[in-house]
Amino acid sequence: MINLNNDQIKAKIRDFCLILNKKCDNCCNKTRLKTKWEIF
């Protein structure tokens, strides 16, 4: 896993969630923890 500080991780999760939210509603909250690991 790439070492990132919390702000960078949150930014990547937020950006990824924005992509997910274009495909379905409330994906961000439902997949937040799973997404955190998958994006790396």
PDBQT receptor file of N, H, CA, C and O in Angstrom, charges set to zero:
ATOM      1  N   MET A   1       0.837  -1.201   0.000  1.00  0.00    +0.000 N 
ATOM      2  CA  MET A   1       0.000   0.000   0.000  1.00  0.00    +0.000 C 
ATOM      3  C   MET A   1       0.879   1.261   0.000  1.00  0.00    +0.000 C 
ATOM      4  O   MET A   1       1.912   1.310   0.668  1.00  0.00    +0.000 OA
ATOM      5  N   ILE A   2       0.463   2.247  -0.737  1.00  0.00    +0.000 N 
ATOM      6  H   ILE A   2      -0.376   2.207  -1.280  1.00  0.00    +0.000 HD
ATOM      7  CA  ILE A   2       1.188   3.499  -0.766  1.00  0.00    +0.000 C 
ATOM      8  C   ILE A   2       0.965   4.236   0.559  1.00  0.00    +0.000 C 
ATOM      9  O   ILE A   2      -0.161   4.319   1.047  1.00  0.00    +0.000 OA
ATOM     10  N   ASN A   3       2.028   4.760   1.123  1.00  0.00    +0.000 N 
ATOM     11  H   ASN A   3       2.944   4.693   0.726  1.00  0.00    +0.000 HD
ATOM     12  CA  ASN A   3       1.894   5.498   2.377  1.00  0.00    +0.000 C 
ATOM     13  C   ASN A   3       1.423   6.924   2.115  1.00  0.00    +0.000 C 
ATOM     14  O   ASN A   3       2.125   7.717   1.489  1.00  0.00    +0.000 OA
ATOM     15  N   LEU A   4       0.243   7.232   2.596  1.00  0.00    +0.000 N 
ATOM     16  H   LEU A   4      -0.328   6.588   3.105  1.00  0.00    +0.000 HD
ATOM     17  CA  LEU A   4      -0.305   8.573   2.441  1.00  0.00    +0.000 C 
ATOM     18  C   LEU A   4      -0.768   9.071   3.794  1.00  0.00    +0.000 C 
ATOM     19  O   LEU A   4      -1.149   8.277   4.654  1.00  0.00    +0.000 OA
ATOM     20  N   ASN A   5      -0.740  10.361   3.987  1.00  0.00    +0.000 N 
ATOM     21  H   ASN A   5      -0.431  11.006   3.288  1.00  0.00    +0.000 HD
ATOM     22  CA  ASN A   5      -1.271  10.883   5.245  1.00  0.00    +0.000 C 
ATOM     23  C   ASN A   5      -2.796  10.848   5.186  1.00  0.00    +0.000 C 
ATOM     24  O   ASN A   5      -3.376  10.632   4.122  1.00  0.00    +0.000 OA
ATOM     25  N   ASN A   6      -3.436  11.060   6.323  1.00  0.00    +0.000 N 
ATOM     26  H   ASN A   6      -2.964  11.236   7.187  1.00  0.00    +0.000 HD
ATOM     27  CA  ASN A   6      -4.889  10.940   6.407  1.00  0.00    +0.000 C 
ATOM     28  C   ASN A   6      -5.623  11.862   5.440  1.00  0.00    +0.000 C 
ATOM     29  O   ASN A   6      -6.640  11.474   4.866  1.00  0.00    +0.000 OA
ATOM     30  N   ASP A   7      -5.117  13.075   5.258  1.00  0.00    +0.000 N 
ATOM     31  H   ASP A   7      -4.291  13.390   5.724  1.00  0.00    +0.000 HD
ATOM     32  CA  ASP A   7      -5.779  14.015   4.350  1.00  0.00    +0.000 C 
ATOM     33  C   ASP A   7      -5.751  13.509   2.918  1.00  0.00    +0.000 C 
ATOM     34  O   ASP A   7      -6.730  13.642   2.184  1.00  0.00    +0.000 OA
ATOM     35  N   GLN A   8      -4.624  12.928   2.524  1.00  0.00    +0.000 N 
ATOM     36  H   GLN A   8      -3.828  12.819   3.120  1.00  0.00    +0.000 HD
ATOM     37  CA  GLN A   8      -4.508  12.405   1.165  1.00  0.00    +0.000 C 
ATOM     38  C   GLN A   8      -5.425  11.196   0.975  1.00  0.00    +0.000 C 
ATOM     39  O   GLN A   8      -6.052  11.037  -0.072  1.00  0.00    +0.000 OA
ATOM     40  N   ILE A   9      -5.493  10.353   1.998  1.00  0.00    +0.000 N 
ATOM     41  H   ILE A   9      -4.983  10.483   2.849  1.00  0.00    +0.000 HD
ATOM     42  CA  ILE A   9      -6.375   9.188   1.927  1.00  0.00    +0.000 C 
ATOM     43  C   ILE A   9      -7.832   9.637   1.821  1.00  0.00    +0.000 C 
ATOM     44  O   ILE A   9      -8.592   9.126   0.998  1.00  0.00    +0.000 OA
ATOM     45  N   LYS A  10      -8.207  10.590   2.657  1.00  0.00    +0.000 N 
ATOM     46  H   LYS A  10      -7.590  11.005   3.326  1.00  0.00    +0.000 HD
ATOM     47  CA  LYS A  10      -9.583  11.084   2.631  1.00  0.00    +0.000 C 
ATOM     48  C   LYS A  10      -9.908  11.706   1.278  1.00  0.00    +0.000 C 
ATOM     49  O   LYS A  10     -11.019  11.554   0.771  1.00  0.00    +0.000 OA
ATOM     50  N   ALA A  11      -8.941  12.405   0.696  1.00  0.00    +0.000 N 
ATOM     51  H   ALA A  11      -8.038  12.529   1.109  1.00  0.00    +0.000 HD
ATOM     52  CA  ALA A  11      -9.167  13.029  -0.599  1.00  0.00    +0.000 C 
ATOM     53  C   ALA A  11      -9.380  11.968  -1.671  1.00  0.00    +0.000 C 
ATOM     54  O   ALA A  11     -10.255  12.115  -2.525  1.00  0.00    +0.000 OA
ATOM     55  N   LYS A  12      -8.589  10.903  -1.633  1.00  0.00    +0.000 N 
ATOM     56  H   LYS A  12      -7.879  10.783  -0.940  1.00  0.00    +0.000 HD
ATOM     57  CA  LYS A  12      -8.754   9.844  -2.625  1.00  0.00    +0.000 C 
ATOM     58  C   LYS A  12     -10.076   9.121  -2.444  1.00  0.00    +0.000 C 
ATOM     59  O   LYS A  12     -10.752   8.787  -3.417  1.00  0.00    +0.000 OA
ATOM     60  N   ILE A  13     -10.436   8.885  -1.199  1.00  0.00    +0.000 N 
ATOM     61  H   ILE A  13      -9.887   9.156  -0.409  1.00  0.00    +0.000 HD
ATOM     62  CA  ILE A  13     -11.731   8.239  -0.939  1.00  0.00    +0.000 C 
ATOM     63  C   ILE A  13     -12.861   9.130  -1.435  1.00  0.00    +0.000 C 
ATOM     64  O   ILE A  13     -13.808   8.653  -2.062  1.00  0.00    +0.000 OA
ATOM     65  N   ARG A  14     -12.759  10.426  -1.151  1.00  0.00    +0.000 N 
ATOM     66  H   ARG A  14     -11.990  10.814  -0.642  1.00  0.00    +0.000 HD
ATOM     67  CA  ARG A  14     -13.810  11.364  -1.576  1.00  0.00    +0.000 C 
ATOM     68  C   ARG A  14     -13.926  11.374  -3.096  1.00  0.00    +0.000 C 
ATOM     69  O   ARG A  14     -15.030  11.335  -3.639  1.00  0.00    +0.000 OA
ATOM     70  N   ASP A  15     -12.778  11.428  -3.785  1.00  0.00    +0.000 N 
ATOM     71  H   ASP A  15     -11.881  11.460  -3.344  1.00  0.00    +0.000 HD
ATOM     72  CA  ASP A  15     -12.797  11.448  -5.243  1.00  0.00    +0.000 C 
ATOM     73  C   ASP A  15     -13.394  10.157  -5.790  1.00  0.00    +0.000 C 
ATOM     74  O   ASP A  15     -14.169  10.177  -6.746  1.00  0.00    +0.000 OA
ATOM     75  N   PHE A  16     -13.025   9.032  -5.172  1.00  0.00    +0.000 N 
ATOM     76  H   PHE A  16     -12.395   9.017  -4.395  1.00  0.00    +0.000 HD
ATOM     77  CA  PHE A  16     -13.535   7.748  -5.631  1.00  0.00    +0.000 C 
ATOM     78  C   PHE A  16     -15.030   7.656  -5.385  1.00  0.00    +0.000 C 
ATOM     79  O   PHE A  16     -15.777   7.130  -6.211  1.00  0.00    +0.000 OA
ATOM     80  N   CYS A  17     -15.462   8.179  -4.231  1.00  0.00    +0.000 N 
ATOM     81  H   CYS A  17     -14.856   8.607  -3.560  1.00  0.00    +0.000 HD
ATOM     82  CA  CYS A  17     -16.890   8.174  -3.898  1.00  0.00    +0.000 C 
ATOM     83  C   CYS A  17     -17.682   9.016  -4.893  1.00  0.00    +0.000 C 
ATOM     84  O   CYS A  17     -18.809   8.667  -5.247  1.00  0.00    +0.000 OA
ATOM     85  N   LEU A  18     -17.100  10.114  -5.340  1.00  0.00    +0.000 N 
ATOM     86  H   LEU A  18     -16.185  10.397  -5.052  1.00  0.00    +0.000 HD
ATOM     87  CA  LEU A  18     -17.789  10.953  -6.315  1.00  0.00    +0.000 C 
ATOM     88  C   LEU A  18     -18.038  10.169  -7.601  1.00  0.00    +0.000 C 
ATOM     89  O   LEU A  18     -19.080  10.310  -8.241  1.00  0.00    +0.000 OA
ATOM     90  N   ILE A  19     -17.056   9.340  -7.964  1.00  0.00    +0.000 N 
ATOM     91  H   ILE A  19     -16.210   9.226  -7.444  1.00  0.00    +0.000 HD
ATOM     92  CA  ILE A  19     -17.214   8.507  -9.162  1.00  0.00    +0.000 C 
ATOM     93  C   ILE A  19     -18.331   7.495  -8.923  1.00  0.00    +0.000 C 
ATOM     94  O   ILE A  19     -19.189   7.293  -9.783  1.00  0.00    +0.000 OA
ATOM     95  N   LEU A  20     -18.316   6.864  -7.757  1.00  0.00    +0.000 N 
ATOM     96  H   LEU A  20     -17.620   7.028  -7.058  1.00  0.00    +0.000 HD
ATOM     97  CA  LEU A  20     -19.340   5.863  -7.442  1.00  0.00    +0.000 C 
ATOM     98  C   LEU A  20     -20.726   6.496  -7.409  1.00  0.00    +0.000 C 
ATOM     99  O   LEU A  20     -21.701   5.904  -7.870  1.00  0.00    +0.000 OA
ATOM    100  N   ASN A  21     -20.801   7.704  -6.858  1.00  0.00    +0.000 N 
ATOM    101  H   ASN A  21     -20.008   8.185  -6.483  1.00  0.00    +0.000 HD
ATOM    102  CA  ASN A  21     -22.101   8.353  -6.718  1.00  0.00    +0.000 C 
ATOM    103  C   ASN A  21     -22.723   8.699  -8.057  1.00  0.00    +0.000 C 
ATOM    104  O   ASN A  21     -23.928   8.936  -8.142  1.00  0.00    +0.000 OA
ATOM    105  N   LYS A  22     -21.905   8.730  -9.109  1.00  0.00    +0.000 N 
ATOM    106  H   LYS A  22     -20.926   8.538  -9.040  1.00  0.00    +0.000 HD
ATOM    107  CA  LYS A  22     -22.457   8.977 -10.442  1.00  0.00    +0.000 C 
ATOM    108  C   LYS A  22     -23.172   7.737 -10.956  1.00  0.00    +0.000 C 
ATOM    109  O   LYS A  22     -24.011   7.817 -11.853  1.00  0.00    +0.000 OA
ATOM    110  N   LYS A  23     -22.829   6.583 -10.375  1.00  0.00    +0.000 N 
ATOM    111  H   LYS A  23     -22.147   6.518  -9.646  1.00  0.00    +0.000 HD
ATOM    112  CA  LYS A  23     -23.397   5.319 -10.830  1.00  0.00    +0.000 C 
ATOM    113  C   LYS A  23     -24.559   4.850  -9.968  1.00  0.00    +0.000 C 
ATOM    114  O   LYS A  23     -25.466   4.173 -10.453  1.00  0.00    +0.000 OA
ATOM    115  N   CYS A  24     -24.529   5.213  -8.686  1.00  0.00    +0.000 N 
ATOM    116  H   CYS A  24     -23.792   5.762  -8.292  1.00  0.00    +0.000 HD
ATOM    117  CA  CYS A  24     -25.619   4.781  -7.808  1.00  0.00    +0.000 C 
ATOM    118  C   CYS A  24     -25.709   5.699  -6.600  1.00  0.00    +0.000 C 
ATOM    119  O   CYS A  24     -24.742   6.386  -6.270  1.00  0.00    +0.000 OA
ATOM    120  N   ASP A  25     -26.844   5.717  -5.947  1.00  0.00    +0.000 N 
ATOM    121  H   ASP A  25     -27.630   5.159  -6.215  1.00  0.00    +0.000 HD
ATOM    122  CA  ASP A  25     -27.063   6.594  -4.800  1.00  0.00    +0.000 C 
ATOM    123  C   ASP A  25     -26.464   6.013  -3.523  1.00  0.00    +0.000 C 
ATOM    124  O   ASP A  25     -26.550   4.811  -3.273  1.00  0.00    +0.000 OA
ATOM    125  N   ASN A  26     -25.859   6.882  -2.725  1.00  0.00    +0.000 N 
ATOM    126  H   ASN A  26     -25.789   7.859  -2.928  1.00  0.00    +0.000 HD
ATOM    127  CA  ASN A  26     -25.351   6.500  -1.400  1.00  0.00    +0.000 C 
ATOM    128  C   ASN A  26     -24.260   5.443  -1.429  1.00  0.00    +0.000 C 
ATOM    129  O   ASN A  26     -24.028   4.768  -0.426  1.00  0.00    +0.000 OA
ATOM    130  N   CYS A  27     -23.582   5.288  -2.574  1.00  0.00    +0.000 N 
ATOM    131  H   CYS A  27     -23.770   5.836  -3.388  1.00  0.00    +0.000 HD
ATOM    132  CA  CYS A  27     -22.499   4.300  -2.627  1.00  0.00    +0.000 C 
ATOM    133  C   CYS A  27     -21.352   4.691  -1.707  1.00  0.00    +0.000 C 
ATOM    134  O   CYS A  27     -20.693   3.836  -1.116  1.00  0.00    +0.000 OA
ATOM    135  N   CYS A  28     -21.124   5.989  -1.595  1.00  0.00    +0.000 N 
ATOM    136  H   CYS A  28     -21.659   6.685  -2.075  1.00  0.00    +0.000 HD
ATOM    137  CA  CYS A  28     -19.985   6.445  -0.801  1.00  0.00    +0.000 C 
ATOM    138  C   CYS A  28     -20.056   5.933   0.627  1.00  0.00    +0.000 C 
ATOM    139  O   CYS A  28     -19.103   5.327   1.117  1.00  0.00    +0.000 OA
ATOM    140  N   ASN A  29     -21.170   6.169   1.297  1.00  0.00    +0.000 N 
ATOM    141  H   ASN A  29     -21.944   6.662   0.900  1.00  0.00    +0.000 HD
ATOM    142  CA  ASN A  29     -21.289   5.757   2.694  1.00  0.00    +0.000 C 
ATOM    143  C   ASN A  29     -21.290   4.243   2.853  1.00  0.00    +0.000 C 
ATOM    144  O   ASN A  29     -20.749   3.716   3.825  1.00  0.00    +0.000 OA
ATOM    145  N   LYS A  30     -21.895   3.549   1.905  1.00  0.00    +0.000 N 
ATOM    146  H   LYS A  30     -22.334   3.977   1.115  1.00  0.00    +0.000 HD
ATOM    147  CA  LYS A  30     -22.011   2.092   2.010  1.00  0.00    +0.000 C 
ATOM    148  C   LYS A  30     -20.677   1.395   1.744  1.00  0.00    +0.000 C 
ATOM    149  O   LYS A  30     -20.415   0.319   2.281  1.00  0.00    +0.000 OA
ATOM    150  N   THR A  31     -19.832   2.017   0.909  1.00  0.00    +0.000 N 
ATOM    151  H   THR A  31     -20.044   2.892   0.473  1.00  0.00    +0.000 HD
ATOM    152  CA  THR A  31     -18.606   1.331   0.511  1.00  0.00    +0.000 C 
ATOM    153  C   THR A  31     -17.340   2.038   0.987  1.00  0.00    +0.000 C 
ATOM    154  O   THR A  31     -16.241   1.707   0.541  1.00  0.00    +0.000 OA
ATOM    155  N   ARG A  32     -17.484   3.001   1.883  1.00  0.00    +0.000 N 
ATOM    156  H   ARG A  32     -18.376   3.270   2.245  1.00  0.00    +0.000 HD
ATOM    157  CA  ARG A  32     -16.345   3.822   2.297  1.00  0.00    +0.000 C 
ATOM    158  C   ARG A  32     -15.146   2.977   2.770  1.00  0.00    +0.000 C 
ATOM    159  O   ARG A  32     -14.032   3.165   2.282  1.00  0.00    +0.000 OA
ATOM    160  N   LEU A  33     -15.365   2.062   3.703  1.00  0.00    +0.000 N 
ATOM    161  H   LEU A  33     -16.270   1.909   4.100  1.00  0.00    +0.000 HD
ATOM    162  CA  LEU A  33     -14.250   1.279   4.233  1.00  0.00    +0.000 C 
ATOM    163  C   LEU A  33     -13.680   0.335   3.179  1.00  0.00    +0.000 C 
ATOM    164  O   LEU A  33     -12.464   0.180   3.064  1.00  0.00    +0.000 OA
ATOM    165  N   LYS A  34     -14.570  -0.294   2.411  1.00  0.00    +0.000 N 
ATOM    166  H   LYS A  34     -15.558  -0.168   2.505  1.00  0.00    +0.000 HD
ATOM    167  CA  LYS A  34     -14.123  -1.205   1.364  1.00  0.00    +0.000 C 
ATOM    168  C   LYS A  34     -13.331  -0.441   0.303  1.00  0.00    +0.000 C 
ATOM    169  O   LYS A  34     -12.287  -0.899  -0.162  1.00  0.00    +0.000 OA
ATOM    170  N   THR A  35     -13.842   0.719  -0.066  1.00  0.00    +0.000 N 
ATOM    171  H   THR A  35     -14.690   1.091   0.312  1.00  0.00    +0.000 HD
ATOM    172  CA  THR A  35     -13.206   1.535  -1.088  1.00  0.00    +0.000 C 
ATOM    173  C   THR A  35     -11.810   1.976  -0.648  1.00  0.00    +0.000 C 
ATOM    174  O   THR A  35     -10.888   2.040  -1.461  1.00  0.00    +0.000 OA
ATOM    175  N   LYS A  36     -11.663   2.277   0.628  1.00  0.00    +0.000 N 
ATOM    176  H   LYS A  36     -12.413   2.225   1.288  1.00  0.00    +0.000 HD
ATOM    177  CA  LYS A  36     -10.387   2.761   1.146  1.00  0.00    +0.000 C 
ATOM    178  C   LYS A  36      -9.250   1.812   0.763  1.00  0.00    +0.000 C 
ATOM    179  O   LYS A  36      -8.157   2.259   0.418  1.00  0.00    +0.000 OA
ATOM    180  N   TRP A  37      -9.505   0.520   0.822  1.00  0.00    +0.000 N 
ATOM    181  H   TRP A  37     -10.394   0.157   1.102  1.00  0.00    +0.000 HD
ATOM    182  CA  TRP A  37      -8.461  -0.450   0.513  1.00  0.00    +0.000 C 
ATOM    183  C   TRP A  37      -8.377  -0.747  -0.974  1.00  0.00    +0.000 C 
ATOM    184  O   TRP A  37      -7.288  -1.002  -1.490  1.00  0.00    +0.000 OA
ATOM    185  N   GLU A  38      -9.498  -0.719  -1.668  1.00  0.00    +0.000 N 
ATOM    186  H   GLU A  38     -10.382  -0.511  -1.249  1.00  0.00    +0.000 HD
ATOM    187  CA  GLU A  38      -9.503  -1.077  -3.082  1.00  0.00    +0.000 C 
ATOM    188  C   GLU A  38      -8.820  -0.045  -3.962  1.00  0.00    +0.000 C 
ATOM    189  O   GLU A  38      -8.301  -0.388  -5.024  1.00  0.00    +0.000 OA
ATOM    190  N   ILE A  39      -8.811   1.239  -3.531  1.00  0.00    +0.000 N 
ATOM    191  H   ILE A  39      -9.232   1.518  -2.668  1.00  0.00    +0.000 HD
ATOM    192  CA  ILE A  39      -8.247   2.268  -4.395  1.00  0.00    +0.000 C 
ATOM    193  C   ILE A  39      -6.728   2.211  -4.444  1.00  0.00    +0.000 C 
ATOM    194  O   ILE A  39      -6.118   2.869  -5.287  1.00  0.00    +0.000 OA
ATOM    195  N   PHE A  40      -6.101   1.436  -3.555  1.00  0.00    +0.000 N 
ATOM    196  H   PHE A  40      -6.596   0.902  -2.870  1.00  0.00    +0.000 HD
ATOM    197  CA  PHE A  40      -4.640   1.387  -3.568  1.00  0.00    +0.000 C 
ATOM    198  C   PHE A  40      -4.160   0.188  -4.363  1.00  0.00    +0.000 C 
ATOM    199  O   PHE A  40      -2.954  -0.026  -4.490  1.00  0.00    +0.000 OA
TER     200      PHE A  40
